Amino acid sequence: MTRRSTAAAVTLFLFFAGVAQATIISGTFTGKIAGNTSDTYGLFGTMGANLSGATFSAAYSYDTSMAFLYLAQSTYDAYLCTGGLTLSVTIGANVVATAGVTGFEIIDTQDGTDTEVTLANFAPTPLIEFTLFAEGAWASGVTINAPVMLDPTYFQQAIDVSANGSDYDVLNFVGSSEFDTALNTPAPEPASLALLGAGLAGILCVRRRQRSAFLARSHASDGGLPPR
C-alpha cells in the first residue's frame, strides 16, 4: 500500500471524524547527516551530491484541530489529517519544505526506553517524513500533543525526502545539537472518536512494515548504520 493509497483509504472515514483538542505543535532541531547519503534528485542543490557529514536544520509544525481522525490505541496515538502540517529541511542555502499539504499522519509509540514519533505528508511532493526518537516513555494522549525532545544519544534518527513520491533519500543523523520548541495554548474541541481504531490500525501497521522493509533495503545497499 502506497502513501497515497493509505491516505485515500483513511479519507473514506472522514464523516466519522473527531479530535481531542486544538493545539499547534512546533519544534526545530539540527544534526549532522551520517552514513552514505546522496542527493539523488538534487533537492538540496546538486543532483547526486554526497550529503554525508553535512549539517542540517529541520522544523515541523502541525495543527491538531485540522485532524479528521484521532486514534488512541493501547500502544500508539495517531492524528490523520488533511492539512495543517509543515515540515522543512535546510542544508546550506537550500530548503526543502512541504507546501499545500493535503494529507498527513502523526504517529507516536513506545520504542524501548524512547518514544518513536513519525511525521509524514502524503501529498503533494516533495514528500518528507521525520522518524524521531524522543527521550522518555510514551504517554497516550500526551506525547503526541507536545513538542519532541530528541534523545541525543540515539544513533539513528531519520528524515526521508522524496522528489517524485516513490523514491526516497534517507538522511540518517545522530542526536540534536540545538532544540527550540513552541507550544500554543490548547483550545478545547469535541471529544475524539477512537471507534475506527481497529481498521485503521491495520492500515498503519501495513505502512510501518513497508517502511521498515524500505529502510532495511536502503541500509543493505548504502552501507549505512545498522538498525536498532
C-alpha positions as CSV (number, residue, x, y, z in Angstrom):
1,M,0.0,0.0,0.0
2,T,1.4,3.3,-1.0
3,R,1.3,6.6,0.9
4,R,-1.4,7.9,-1.4
5,S,-3.5,4.8,-1.2
6,T,-3.2,4.9,2.6
7,A,-4.4,8.5,2.6
8,A,-7.3,7.6,0.3
9,A,-8.3,4.7,2.5
10,V,-8.4,6.7,5.7
11,T,-10.2,9.6,3.9
12,L,-13.2,7.2,3.4
13,F,-13.8,7.5,7.1
14,L,-13.9,11.3,7.1
15,F,-17.6,11.5,8.3
16,F,-16.7,9.7,11.5
17,A,-14.1,12.3,12.4
18,G,-13.3,13.7,15.8
19,V,-10.3,15.3,17.5
20,A,-9.5,15.7,21.2
21,Q,-8.2,19.3,21.2
22,A,-6.9,22.0,19.0
23,T,-3.2,22.5,19.6
24,I,-0.4,23.8,17.4
25,I,2.8,21.8,18.0
26,S,6.1,23.0,16.6
27,G,9.8,22.5,17.0
28,T,13.2,22.8,15.4
29,F,16.3,20.7,15.6
30,T,19.7,20.3,13.9
31,G,22.0,17.4,13.2
32,K,24.8,16.0,11.1
33,I,24.0,13.5,8.3
34,A,25.5,10.1,8.9
35,G,26.0,7.1,6.6
36,N,26.5,7.1,2.8
37,T,23.8,9.5,1.6
38,S,23.4,11.2,-1.8
39,D,21.1,13.9,-3.0
40,T,19.6,11.7,-5.7
41,Y,17.3,14.3,-7.3
42,G,19.2,17.5,-6.4
43,L,16.6,18.7,-3.9
44,F,19.4,20.3,-1.9
45,G,21.4,21.7,-4.8
46,T,23.4,19.3,-7.0
47,M,22.0,16.1,-8.3
48,G,23.9,13.1,-6.9
49,A,26.0,15.2,-4.5
50,N,27.3,13.4,-1.4
51,L,25.4,14.7,1.7
52,S,27.3,12.6,4.2
53,G,28.6,14.8,7.0
54,A,26.6,17.8,6.1
55,T,25.0,19.8,8.8
56,F,21.2,20.5,8.5
57,S,18.4,22.2,10.4
58,A,14.8,21.0,10.4
59,A,11.5,22.2,11.5
60,Y,8.0,20.9,12.0
61,S,4.6,22.3,12.9
62,Y,1.1,20.7,13.0
63,D,-2.3,21.8,13.9
64,T,-4.3,19.1,15.7
65,S,-7.6,21.0,15.0
66,M,-7.2,20.0,11.3
67,A,-7.2,16.3,12.1
68,F,-10.2,14.4,10.7
69,L,-9.4,11.5,12.9
70,Y,-7.6,10.9,16.2
71,L,-6.7,7.3,17.2
72,A,-5.9,6.5,20.8
73,Q,-4.8,2.8,20.9
74,S,-3.1,0.8,23.6
75,T,0.3,1.1,22.0
76,Y,0.2,4.3,19.9
77,D,-1.6,7.6,19.2
78,A,-2.2,8.9,15.7
79,Y,-3.6,12.0,14.0
80,L,-4.7,11.6,10.4
81,C,-5.1,15.0,8.9
82,T,-6.0,16.8,5.7
83,G,-3.8,19.9,6.3
84,G,-2.0,22.0,8.8
85,L,1.4,20.3,8.6
86,T,4.6,21.9,7.6
87,L,8.0,20.1,7.5
88,S,11.2,21.6,6.3
89,V,14.9,20.6,6.0
90,T,17.7,23.1,5.3
91,I,21.2,22.2,4.1
92,G,23.4,25.2,3.4
93,A,21.3,27.7,1.4
94,N,18.9,25.1,0.2
95,V,15.5,24.5,1.8
96,V,13.1,21.6,1.0
97,A,9.7,22.1,2.6
98,T,6.1,20.8,2.3
99,A,3.6,23.1,0.7
100,G,-0.2,22.9,0.5
101,V,-0.3,19.5,2.3
102,T,-3.5,17.6,1.5
103,G,-3.0,14.6,3.8
104,F,-0.6,13.6,6.6
105,E,-0.1,11.4,9.6
106,I,1.4,11.9,13.1
107,I,2.1,8.7,15.0
108,D,3.8,8.0,18.3
109,T,4.5,4.8,20.1
110,Q,6.9,3.3,22.7
111,D,10.2,2.0,21.3
112,G,12.4,0.6,24.0
113,T,13.1,3.4,26.5
114,D,12.3,6.1,23.9
115,T,9.2,7.2,22.1
116,E,9.2,6.9,18.3
117,V,7.4,9.8,16.6
118,T,6.6,9.8,12.9
119,L,5.5,12.9,11.0
120,A,4.8,12.4,7.3
121,N,2.9,14.2,4.5
122,F,1.1,12.1,1.8
123,A,0.8,14.8,-0.9
124,P,1.9,16.9,-2.8
125,T,5.6,16.4,-3.4
126,P,8.1,16.8,-2.1
127,L,7.2,14.2,0.5
128,I,9.0,14.5,3.8
129,E,8.9,12.1,6.7
130,F,10.6,12.6,10.1
131,T,11.2,9.4,12.2
132,L,12.3,10.8,15.5
133,F,13.2,9.1,18.8
134,A,12.3,11.2,21.8
135,E,13.6,10.8,25.3
136,G,11.3,9.1,27.8
137,A,8.3,6.9,27.9
138,W,5.3,7.2,25.6
139,A,2.1,8.6,27.3
140,S,-1.2,8.2,25.5
141,G,-2.8,11.5,24.6
142,V,0.2,13.4,26.0
143,T,3.3,12.7,23.9
144,I,1.5,13.4,20.6
145,N,0.3,16.8,21.9
146,A,3.7,18.2,22.8
147,P,7.0,19.1,21.1
148,V,9.5,16.3,20.6
149,M,12.6,16.3,22.8
150,L,15.1,14.2,20.8
151,D,17.2,11.6,22.5
152,P,20.7,13.0,21.8
153,T,22.3,9.5,22.4
154,Y,20.1,7.7,19.8
155,F,22.3,6.8,16.9
156,Q,19.8,6.8,14.0
157,Q,17.2,9.5,13.8
158,A,16.0,9.8,10.2
159,I,14.5,12.1,7.7
160,D,13.2,10.7,4.4
161,V,12.8,13.0,1.4
162,S,11.2,12.2,-1.9
163,A,11.0,14.4,-5.1
164,N,8.7,12.1,-7.0
165,G,6.6,10.5,-4.3
166,S,8.0,7.0,-4.5
167,D,11.9,7.1,-4.2
168,Y,13.4,8.4,-1.0
169,D,16.7,9.7,0.1
170,V,17.2,8.7,3.7
171,L,19.0,11.3,5.8
172,N,20.2,9.5,9.0
173,F,21.6,11.7,11.7
174,V,22.8,11.4,15.3
175,G,21.1,13.3,18.1
176,S,20.4,17.0,18.0
177,S,22.8,19.8,18.8
178,E,20.1,22.5,19.1
179,F,16.5,22.4,20.1
180,D,13.8,25.0,20.2
181,T,10.1,24.4,20.7
182,A,6.9,26.4,21.0
183,L,3.6,25.0,22.2
184,N,0.5,27.1,21.8
185,T,-2.3,27.1,24.4
186,P,-4.8,24.3,23.7
187,A,-8.4,25.1,22.8
188,P,-11.0,22.5,23.8
189,E,-12.7,20.7,21.0
190,P,-15.4,17.9,20.9
191,A,-14.4,14.6,22.4
192,S,-12.5,12.4,20.0
193,L,-13.7,9.2,18.4
194,A,-11.4,6.1,18.6
195,L,-14.2,3.9,17.1
196,L,-12.3,3.2,13.9
197,G,-9.1,2.2,15.6
198,A,-9.1,-1.5,14.7
199,G,-9.5,-1.0,10.9
200,L,-7.2,2.0,10.6
201,A,-4.6,0.3,12.9
202,G,-4.3,-2.4,10.2
203,I,-3.6,0.2,7.6
204,L,-1.0,1.9,9.7
205,C,0.7,-1.4,10.6
206,V,1.0,-2.3,6.9
207,R,2.6,1.0,6.2
208,R,5.0,0.6,9.1
209,R,6.1,-2.8,7.8
210,Q,6.6,-1.5,4.3
211,R,8.7,1.4,5.6
212,S,10.8,-1.0,7.7
213,A,11.4,-3.1,4.6
214,F,12.4,0.0,2.7
215,L,14.9,1.1,5.3
216,A,16.3,-2.4,5.6
217,R,16.9,-2.4,1.8
218,S,18.4,1.1,2.0
219,H,20.9,0.1,4.7
220,A,21.8,-3.0,2.8
221,S,22.6,-1.1,-0.3
222,D,24.3,2.0,1.1
223,G,26.3,0.6,3.9
224,G,24.5,2.9,6.4
225,L,24.2,2.4,10.1
226,P,22.6,-0.9,11.2
227,P,19.0,-1.0,12.6
228,R,18.5,-0.6,16.3
